[in-house]
């Protein structure tokens, strides 16, 4: 295998160029995730918007499972490539894909068999229940494709083909936008059409990835897998921080919905939905960059090159600092305009979401470093510390803030929960940067 794509002298320009496809890929994934909510609000109503957020924890579970295998496996595969163990890397890669498909099928079966019970457990009110059921019932059929999309979006980078992952994500995003409109407006399928458009979008990178990696002779390709429970456990352990992060998102989304339903009813759920999806869209820059540079960090760790590894970390922190200021400015100055994309026909929802953005936007000054720190330790195969950071950031700080701050400040406390959690976590993340120099000195 040609290691030139990972084994080279990295400059700010070359590092950003290498990560750029992953950044844009995540941006388009964020866009077509947000399109469902925008179209639901505009072509159905804000109750449909709220319903998508009610079922979001099930989506978080799927994404968490896929991202755990993808990022943890990515660290494992790229490390073995850096050590020159290419045959083992291909065997592990094939095993991880099979595990992902199996998990996706099991999630689909579970969700379909227990759909009504699941929706009630997620807190769907009688008013929102029909919307929730129509959306999730359709989306469940495409969960295996969703898992494969997440796996391939990470592993295309490891295979030295980030541009292909970018092109497929771009195509999937465009298809989702077009199909959402077709299914929801001319075909009049309502919220079910939004789920159908999203599902077909998942199929494009999933099927393309299967075809690409089925060919022989590529840097990473399917081969006869070697069953290895330790390999799967190591991948899951390495990527456990991402699973913790998604499970935490599921829990905090549930808590946000519960609190806002109590404070402002269904319009309140719609308002917090706007902020959650806008946050994910704006955070895709940090997520995409972290995905893009993770194979480099893992490769340099495996090859024992401490000098280049530290240089990559310095460049990364400088980029994230600049990006954080830029995204904060965009969200602070343009929050009302972002909210208007979702809720032009509901003044109450628009007002709440706009007021929330004025406070919520401060979180973007700190979350970039927090996201990158967790991803960095995953790439260094230190799943324990990465998971601990994710757990503290979400379960510890954010969930605590959602439960506590609204009791003191009312709805302002809801808007404060994320900035306060990210602010505290920022100092923890900064303190952790001494750790890789001591414990991961190649």
Secondary structure by P-SEA (a helix, b strand, c coil): cccccccccccaaaaaaaaaaaaaaaaaaaaaaaaaaaaaaacccaaaaaaaaaaaaaaaaaaaaaaaaaaaaaaaaaaaaaacaaaaaaaaaaaaaaaaaaaaaaaaaaaaaaaaaaaaaacccccaaaaaaaaaaaaaaaaaaaaaaaaaaaaaaaaccaaaaaaaaaaaaaaaaaaaaaaccccccaaaaaaaaaaaaaaaaaaaaaaaaaccccccccccccccaaaaaaaaaaaaaaaaaaaaaaaaaaaaaaaaaacccaaaaaaaaaaaaaaaaaaaaaaaaaaaaaaaaaaaaaaccaaaaaaaaaaaaaaaaaaaaaaaaaaaacaaaaaaacccccaaaaaaaaaaaaccccccccaaaaaaaaaaaaaacaaaaaaaaaaaaccccaaaaaaccccccaaaaaaaaaaaaaaaaaaaaaaacccccccccc
